[in-house]
Amino acid sequence: MRILIIPFLLFFCSFGAFAYDIQYEKSDSIKVVSLLNSARRQPEGTNIVIYFARQLKGVPYVAHTLEVNKDEQLIINLRQLDCTTYVENVTALALCVKQKAYTFEAFCANLRKIRYRGGAVPHYTERLHYFTDWIEDNTRKGVCREVQSPNPPFSAVQNINVYYMSTYPGKYKMLKGHPEYVKEIAATERALNKKSYRYVPKLKVGNSALMRKVVKDGDIIALTTTLKGLDIQHIGFAVWHEDGLHLLNASSLRHKVVEEPMTLYRYLQRQRTMTGLRVVRLE
């Protein structure tokens, strides 16, 4: 199927317009509209985040789907997802329902809003690469808020120390092509490194009344890590089963979007470099 690259004009009230390129396949726009129309038919009280997250189950896991062009464009790809694009696409769909805006254009506007700092015109250095940056910026935009209390279970503190991108630019196609971007990425890292956040250590992620009160279905789960230079190793959505908390995620281990059959507690015990979870709630 031919990839469409179109100039997209988005008007904001009477203050002017932004023009930028969107790259997508026709099947992507069809799927977005179909998902939004189906959401309109769901019963009142449906958890719309979980609904969309489950509608994308089975989509193949593919890394680096945003790293395909020489210059940054807003890429819409619901045919292949990694953990971040999975969370972003579900969030953009949920925002459309909240806004009662059931169009592909509204979806594109929301995806741009949450993917780039301040909702800027797509540019690589404005993309929210580190998930801590994503949380901070989308909190400022009113999209989400981070839950960090009570203590317990939020009994551990993560002191941010990110430097991976600026230290290893050769691992990123865009940074190899635009070495001048590294300085800006490094500045973003330095700003993040002044921050600390409370999280739930992995030994405390049990099936308790306290955890069920603190973590809600549809919350974004951000898994903290000991990997040097990084803040978050993996993300997905929280969903409670009878036996405990589970993770809806685009899984590199299972090669697709899945609702993990094992509890998040068991999952975390198997991941040597994961230390616990931060909790982010969509507004």
N, C-alpha and C positions, 0 to 999 in steps of 0.2 A: 504494500500500500504506500502511496506517495506521501511523503512528509510535507505538511503545509507549514510554511513560514510566512506569517502575515503581519503587517503593521497593524497594531491594535490601538484604537483611540479611546481613552477612558476619561470622561468628564467628571469633575468634582464640583458640584453646585455651580456657582458663577465665578470660581476662582481660577479657571483655566483648565488645561488638559495636559496629560502625559501621553507621549507616543513612544511605543516600544514594540519589540518583536516578540511574538509568541511562537514557539515551535511545538507542534502536536500532530497526531494523526487523526483522521476523521473518526476513527473508532473511539478515541479519547473523548471527543466532544459528545458523541452519541452516548457513551457510557455515563458521563457526568450528568447529562440531562435526564437519562433514564433513572439514575440513582436519586436525583432530586425529585423527580415526579413520583417515584415509588415512596419516598419519605413522606410526601404529602398525604399519602393514603394510610399511613400508620396510625394506630389508635392513639388517642390522647394519653400522655404520660409515658410514651415510648422513650427510652434512653437513646437519643438519636446518635450519639457518639458510638455507642456499642453497636447500634444498627448498621451504621456505615462501616465500622471496623470489621464486622462479620461479613458484610457484602463483598469485601475484597479478599476474603479467605481463598487461598488457592492461587492467587496471582504470584508468578515466579519472582523469587528474590534475585535481583541483579544489582550489583554495586556500580557506582560511578555513572548513573544515568544522567546526571546534570553536567558531566564533564565531557561533552561530545562536540563542542564547538570551539572555534578559535576565540570568539568573544562571547561574553555572557548574554544569554537570552532567557526569557521565562519559559521553562520547559514543562510541558504538561505530558505526563506519561503514567497512565494507570494500567499499562500492560506489563510493566516491570517496576518493582519497588524495592528500595532498601528500607532500613528501619526508620530513617528520618523522613524520606519522601512518603512513606506510608502514613506516619503521624501527620505530616503536613497536609496531605490530600484529604484525610478524614477530617481534620480540623477545618479546612477550607469548606468542605461540604457542610459541616455542622454550622459554620457561620452563615452560609447561604440560607439554611432553614431558619435560623434565628432572625435573619433579616427579611424573611419571606421573599427572597430573591432567587427564583428557581431557574436561572439561566446560566449558560456556559460563560457569558461575559462576567457575571457576578462571581462565579467560581474563580475565573482567572484573576479578577481584582483581589479577591480574598487570598489566593495563593501568593500573589505578589506581596500583599500586605504582610503576611506572616513570615515569608522567606527572606525578606530584605530589611535591613535596618531602617526603621522609620517608614517602611513601605515604599522605599525609594525605587526609582527606575532601575531595572536589573543591572547590576555590576558585580563582578566577582568579589571585590573588597567590601561591598555592602551586604553580601550574603552572610547569613548568620551561621557560620561554620561550626563554632563550638556551641554545644547545647545550652550551656550556662548563658551565653550571649543571647541565644534564642529565647530563653525564659525571661531574661531581664527586659529585652526589647519588646516582647509581646505582652509583658506585664504593663509596660508603659503605654502600650496601645489599647489596653483594656481587653485583650484577648484571653488572658489567663492570669492566674496568680499561683505562687508557690506556697504549699502548706509546709510549715516547719514546726508546728506544735500540735499537741502537748509533748512534754518530755517526762516520762517515756510516752511513745516509742522513739521519738526523734532525739535520741540520746548521744549521737555522734556528730562531729563537725567536720565538714570538708573545707579545707583551705585550698582555694584554687591556685594551681600552678601549671598553667598551660604554655607550651612553647613548641609543640610538635610541628605545626605547619611551617613556622618560620625557620625552624632548625633543619627540616627535611623537605625543602621546596621541590626537590627532584621527584618526590612521590606524588606530586599534584600536576596534572597536565597544564592547567591554566597558569600556575606559577612558573613552570618551565618555560612557557611561551611568553610570559610577562614578568620577568624578574623584578621589575620596578614595583610590583604589587607587594613584594615581601615586606617592605618597610611598613606599609599600612597594616598588614596582617600582624606584624610584630607589635605595633602600637595598640591594636585591639587586644592582643594577649596581655600586654602590660596593664591595661585598664581592668581586665578581668581578674588579674592576679592580686588585686587589692581586696577581693571579696571572700566571704565565708558563708557556708550554708549548713543547716542542720539536716541530717538524714537518718533513716532507720537502718541500723546495722543488720546484716543479713541473718544473724542468729535470732533476731527479734521479729522476723517476718513470718509470724505464725497465724493460725486460725483462731485468733482470740477476739473477744468482744471489743477490746480496745482497738485492734487493727481494723476490724469491720466498721468501727465508728470513724476512724481517721481516714481510711482509704475508701473512696467511693467508686462504683462502677463507672468506667469512662475516664477516670483520672489518667493522666500521662505518667507513666513510671519511667524514671531516668536512673539507670543503674550506674552507680559510682564505681570507680576503678583505681587500681594501683598502677596501671600502665603509665609510664613516665611521659609527661608532657600533655596528657589528656585529662579531661574532667569527667566525661561520661562515656561508657563503653557501648551501651545499647539502650534503646528506648522502645516503648510499646504502650499498650493500654491495659489498665487494670480491669479484671472481671472476676467477680466472686462466684465460686462454685460451692457446693455443700462441704467439700473437703478442704476448702481454703481459697486463697488468692491465686489466680492464674494470670498469665500474660498473653494478650493478643499482640502478635508481632510479626514483622517481616523477618524471617529467620534465615540466617546464612547457614545454619546447621541443617535445617530441614528444607532449604532451598525454595521456600515459598512462604506466603502469609499463612500463619496457623494460629489456632487457639491452643496454647501448650497443654498437652494432656496431663503433665505433672504440675504440681503446685509450684508457685514462685519460690517458696522456701526450698523445695528440693532442687529446683533449677539453680538457685544461687549457690547451694552447697557444692554443686558440681563445677562451678566456675571459679577457678582459683584466683583470678585477678579482679573479680567483682566483689565489692565490699558491702553493698547495701543499696538502698533506693531513696531517691528524692521524689517528691510527689507534686505534680503540677495539675491544677484544676482549671478547666476551661470555664470562662465566665458566661 
